[in-house]
Amino acid sequence: MQPADPSWPARRPQRFDSTLVATYCGLFSALGYTAANICLRALTDCDAVWVSCVKAFPTVVLVAPWLCLRAARNQCLIPCWHVLGILVVAALVGQLGGNVLFQWSLGVVGIAMSVPLCLGSMILASVVVGRSFLGEVITRRMVVATVILLLAIAILSLGAVAANRSFGLPGPRAGHLVWVIIGVAAACFSGITYCLLGTVIRWSSNRGTPVSTILAVTCLVGMVSLGALSAVRIGPLGMVRTNRLDLVVMLLAGLCNAAAFLALTLALQLAGLVYVNALNASQTALAAVAGVVVFGEAVTPWLVLGVLLTAGGLLLMKGRGRAVQSAGLGTRRAEPQARAAEVGQPPVAAAHVEACGRPVLIKRA
């Protein structure tokens, strides 16, 4: 056996940079949601419940072959029924309190204001939920980055008000202060609801629920519940007589939303809740740009300053993504793997047994 050549460089195995992948997924999710929001903003004259129902259809169609393939390979689709039950409840709350209210707020306060309000409340809620229920470590740098992002959202909101005045909002609710206040509250509440749904998504994925199952359950619950509610609100005849162009835009919004939701789900599996939601906050700047380019909103100093602050906050938040992941989720994932090594069981199986054998408490996730 010949000795190794010392001049030959030693090859080191490349490590999977989960934080970098989560960053790309989070930013791609922001782009997808921005495209979907532009489509939804163009549908403010349609019923908000019906728009949200049709928007969920493309995801169900795209995920169905994925589920069939997993079933044909005898792969697990539903690790635990109680996890599925909690996911169904969270999906129902997310569809009604998130998608419907956000769509309704677009017709009252506009895209440039609804998106910052929704994301700002989502980040605030994610800090509380991530620390209290998921045990994530909130560092000083993350706190500073969150404050910067919230400041950017507030500044962009000021610019959004001026932009809304430049083109006016459609519908009879335009210009009424009471409806504007309700629209602002609806956008904020939708952000809180999205945070709760994201928390349950990560909690269920940590217990072995496949991404395909999460997507299918979330959107199928939306189709069934919102479809029934639409039949009550506008009637089956109103659903059938939907304008073809509006229907195409609804489906396009659903396709963009499906791609963004898949990227967001993958990001939530790889990084902390606060970090992923902060990456998603880039929707604020993208929505402001879309408001100017697509809907003719005015360019203001608040808009420019808000975009710069958003970029700075995202860069500051990116530097701490790995620390949050290793201090929070990584420790909890190592526990079932260590127990698996003791009994000679695969780590995935041990995590599955742990998820099915202990009480369902999000606080213990």
C-alpha positions in Angstrom: 0.0 0.0 0.0 1.5 3.3 -1.1 1.5 6.3 1.3 -0.8 9.1 0.5 0.7 11.9 -1.6 1.1 14.9 0.8 1.0 17.3 -2.1 -2.6 16.2 -3.0 -5.1 18.4 -1.2 -7.4 16.6 1.2 -11.0 16.5 0.1 -13.4 17.7 2.7 -17.0 16.6 2.3 -19.3 19.5 1.5 -21.7 20.3 4.3 -25.3 21.1 3.6 -25.8 24.8 4.3 -29.4 24.7 5.5 -29.4 28.4 6.4 -28.4 29.4 2.8 -31.1 27.1 1.3 -33.6 28.5 3.7 -32.6 32.0 2.7 -33.2 31.3 -1.0 -36.5 29.6 -0.3 -37.6 32.5 1.9 -36.8 35.1 -0.8 -38.3 33.0 -3.6 -41.4 32.7 -1.4 -41.5 36.5 -1.1 -41.4 36.8 -4.9 -44.1 34.3 -5.4 -46.4 35.9 -2.8 -45.8 39.3 -4.4 -46.9 38.0 -7.8 -49.9 36.4 -6.1 -50.7 39.7 -4.3 -50.6 41.6 -7.6 -53.2 39.2 -9.0 -55.3 39.5 -5.9 -55.2 43.3 -6.0 -56.7 43.1 -9.4 -59.6 41.0 -8.1 -60.9 43.4 -5.4 -64.2 43.7 -7.2 -64.8 40.0 -6.8 -66.1 38.2 -3.7 -63.1 37.8 -1.3 -64.3 34.3 -0.1 -64.7 33.0 -3.7 -61.3 34.4 -4.8 -59.6 32.7 -1.9 -61.4 29.4 -2.7 -60.4 29.4 -6.4 -56.8 30.4 -5.4 -56.5 27.1 -3.4 -57.4 24.9 -6.4 -54.1 24.9 -8.3 -52.2 23.7 -5.2 -54.5 20.7 -4.7 -54.1 19.8 -8.4 -50.3 20.1 -8.2 -49.9 18.2 -5.0 -52.3 15.3 -5.8 -49.8 13.4 -8.1 -47.1 13.9 -5.4 -49.4 12.2 -2.8 -50.2 9.4 -5.2 -46.6 8.7 -5.8 -45.8 8.6 -2.1 -48.8 6.3 -1.5 -47.6 4.0 -4.4 -44.2 3.8 -2.7 -45.8 2.9 0.6 -44.4 6.1 2.1 -45.9 7.7 5.2 -48.6 10.3 4.4 -50.1 10.9 7.8 -47.7 10.1 10.7 -50.3 10.7 13.4 -54.0 11.4 13.2 -53.9 14.0 16.1 -51.3 15.9 14.2 -53.5 15.9 11.1 -56.4 17.2 13.3 -54.5 20.1 14.6 -53.3 20.9 11.0 -56.9 20.9 9.8 -58.0 23.3 12.5 -55.0 25.6 11.8 -55.7 25.5 8.0 -59.3 26.4 8.6 -58.3 29.4 10.8 -55.6 30.4 8.3 -58.0 30.3 5.3 -60.7 32.3 7.0 -58.7 34.6 9.2 -55.7 34.9 6.9 -56.6 34.6 3.2 -60.1 36.0 3.3 -59.4 38.9 5.5 -56.2 39.8 3.6 -58.1 39.7 0.3 -60.9 41.9 1.7 -58.3 44.4 3.1 -56.8 44.7 -0.4 -60.1 46.2 -1.6 -60.2 48.7 1.3 -56.6 50.0 1.9 -54.7 48.7 -1.2 -51.7 46.4 -1.7 -49.0 48.9 -0.7 -50.6 49.2 2.8 -52.0 45.8 3.3 -48.8 43.9 2.7 -46.7 46.0 5.2 -49.4 45.8 7.9 -49.8 42.0 7.4 -46.1 41.3 7.5 -45.4 43.7 10.4 -48.0 42.0 12.6 -46.7 38.6 11.4 -43.1 39.4 12.5 -44.3 40.7 15.9 -46.4 37.6 16.4 -43.5 35.3 15.3 -41.2 36.8 17.9 -43.6 36.0 20.7 -44.6 32.6 19.3 -41.1 31.6 18.4 -39.8 32.4 21.9 -42.8 31.1 23.9 -43.9 28.0 22.1 -41.0 26.9 19.9 -38.2 27.8 22.3 -36.2 29.7 19.7 -33.3 31.9 20.8 -34.0 35.6 20.2 -30.5 37.2 20.1 -29.9 41.0 20.4 -28.9 41.2 16.8 -32.2 39.6 15.8 -34.1 42.0 18.0 -32.3 45.0 16.3 -33.0 43.5 12.9 -36.6 43.0 13.8 -36.9 46.6 15.0 -35.3 47.9 11.8 -37.8 45.8 9.7 -40.7 47.0 11.7 -39.5 50.6 11.3 -39.2 50.0 7.5 -42.7 48.6 7.5 -44.0 51.7 9.3 -42.2 54.1 7.0 -43.5 52.2 3.9 -47.0 52.4 5.3 -46.7 56.1 5.5 -45.6 56.2 1.9 -48.4 53.8 1.0 -51.0 56.2 2.3 -49.7 58.9 0.0 -49.6 56.4 -2.9 -53.2 55.4 -2.2 -54.4 59.0 -2.4 -52.7 59.3 -5.8 -54.9 56.8 -7.6 -57.8 56.1 -5.1 -59.3 52.8 -4.1 -62.2 51.2 -6.0 -65.5 50.4 -4.4 -68.0 52.2 -2.2 -65.8 51.9 0.9 -63.1 54.2 -0.5 -62.6 57.3 1.5 -64.6 56.2 4.6 -62.4 56.4 7.7 -64.3 53.6 9.5 -63.9 51.1 6.7 -60.2 52.1 6.4 -59.7 51.4 10.1 -61.4 48.0 9.7 -59.3 47.3 6.7 -56.1 48.0 8.6 -57.3 45.8 11.5 -58.1 43.0 9.0 -54.7 43.2 7.4 -53.0 43.0 10.9 -55.1 40.1 12.0 -54.4 38.2 8.9 -50.6 38.5 9.6 -51.2 37.1 13.1 -53.2 34.2 11.6 -50.4 33.5 9.1 -47.9 33.3 11.9 -50.0 30.8 13.8 -50.5 28.7 10.7 -46.7 28.8 10.1 -46.1 27.7 13.6 -48.4 24.7 13.2 -46.8 23.9 9.8 -43.3 23.7 11.4 -44.6 21.8 14.4 -46.3 19.2 12.2 -43.3 18.9 9.9 -41.0 18.3 12.9 -43.2 15.3 13.7 -42.7 13.7 10.3 -45.6 15.1 8.3 -44.5 15.3 4.6 -44.6 18.7 2.9 -47.0 17.3 0.3 -49.5 16.4 3.1 -49.2 19.8 4.6 -49.9 21.5 1.3 -52.8 19.2 0.4 -54.5 19.5 3.8 -54.1 23.3 4.0 -55.5 24.0 0.5 -58.1 21.2 0.5 -59.6 22.6 3.7 -59.7 26.0 2.1 -61.4 24.7 -1.1 -64.1 22.8 0.9 -64.8 25.4 3.6 -64.6 28.5 1.4 -66.4 26.8 -1.5 -69.4 26.1 0.8 -69.3 29.6 2.2 -69.2 31.0 -1.4 -72.2 29.0 -2.3 -74.0 30.7 0.6 -72.7 34.2 -0.2 -73.0 34.5 -4.0 -74.9 31.3 -4.8 -73.9 28.5 -7.2 -75.1 30.7 -10.2 -72.8 33.5 -9.2 -69.9 31.1 -8.9 -70.5 29.7 -12.4 -70.9 33.1 -14.0 -67.5 34.3 -12.8 -65.8 36.4 -15.5 -63.3 34.2 -17.5 -60.5 36.7 -17.2 -61.1 37.1 -13.5 -61.1 33.3 -13.2 -57.8 33.1 -15.0 -56.3 35.7 -12.7 -57.6 33.8 -9.7 -55.9 30.6 -10.9 -52.7 32.4 -11.7 -52.7 33.8 -8.2 -53.1 30.2 -7.0 -50.2 29.0 -9.0 -47.9 31.8 -7.6 -49.2 31.1 -4.1 -48.6 27.4 -4.4 -44.9 27.9 -5.4 -44.4 30.5 -2.7 -46.1 28.3 -0.1 -44.0 25.3 -1.0 -40.8 27.4 -0.7 -42.0 28.9 2.6 -42.7 25.4 4.0 -39.3 24.2 3.1 -37.7 27.3 4.6 -39.6 26.7 7.9 -38.2 23.2 8.0 -34.6 24.5 7.7 -34.5 27.7 9.8 -36.1 29.6 12.6 -39.6 31.0 12.5 -38.5 34.6 13.1 -35.7 34.3 10.5 -38.0 33.0 7.8 -40.7 35.5 8.5 -38.1 38.3 8.3 -37.0 37.1 4.9 -40.6 37.1 3.8 -40.8 40.7 4.9 -39.0 41.6 1.7 -42.6 41.4 0.3 -43.0 44.9 1.7 -40.5 46.5 -0.7 -41.7 44.4 -3.6 -45.3 45.4 -2.9 -44.3 49.0 -2.9 -42.5 48.6 -6.2 -45.5 46.8 -7.6 -47.8 49.6 -6.4 -45.7 52.1 -8.3 -45.1 50.2 -11.5 -48.4 48.2 -11.9 -51.0 50.4 -10.1 -49.4 53.8 -10.7 -48.8 54.7 -7.0 -46.7 57.8 -6.3 -42.9 57.4 -5.5 -42.3 59.1 -2.2 -39.2 59.6 0.1 -41.0 57.2 2.5 -41.0 54.5 -0.1 -37.3 54.8 -0.9 -36.3 55.0 2.8 -38.5 52.0 3.6 -36.9 49.9 0.9 -33.4 50.7 2.0 -34.3 49.9 5.7 -35.9 46.6 4.6 -32.7 45.5 2.8 -30.5 46.5 5.8 -32.8 44.6 8.2 -32.7 41.5 6.0 -28.9 41.5 5.8 -28.6 41.9 9.6 -31.1 39.1 10.2 -29.3 36.8 7.8 -26.1 36.8 9.9 -27.9 35.2 12.8 -29.9 32.5 11.0 -27.5 29.7 11.7 -27.2 30.5 15.4 -30.9 30.4 15.9 -31.2 27.2 14.1 -28.4 25.4 16.0 -29.5 26.7 19.4 -33.2 26.1 18.9 -34.4 23.4 16.5 -31.1 21.5 16.2 -31.0 20.6 19.8 -34.5 19.2 19.8 -33.9 17.2 16.6 -30.8 15.6 18.1 -32.8 14.2 21.1 -34.8 11.5 19.1 -31.7 10.7 17.0 -29.7 10.0 20.1 -32.4 7.8 21.5 -32.5 6.0 18.2 -28.8 5.2 18.3 -29.3 3.7 21.8 -31.9 1.2 20.7 -30.6 0.6 17.1 -33.6 2.4 15.6 -33.5 4.7 12.5 -33.7 8.4 13.6 -36.8 9.0 11.5 -38.6 6.1 13.1 -37.6 7.3 16.6 -38.9 10.8 15.8 -42.2 9.2 14.5 -42.6 7.2 17.7 -41.9 10.2 19.8 -44.5 12.3 17.9 -47.2 9.7 18.2 -46.4 8.7 21.8 -46.4 12.0 23.7 -49.2 14.6 24.3 -49.8 17.1 21.5 -48.6 20.4 23.0 -47.3 23.1 20.7 -45.5 24.5 23.8 -43.3 21.3 23.9 -42.5 21.4 20.2 
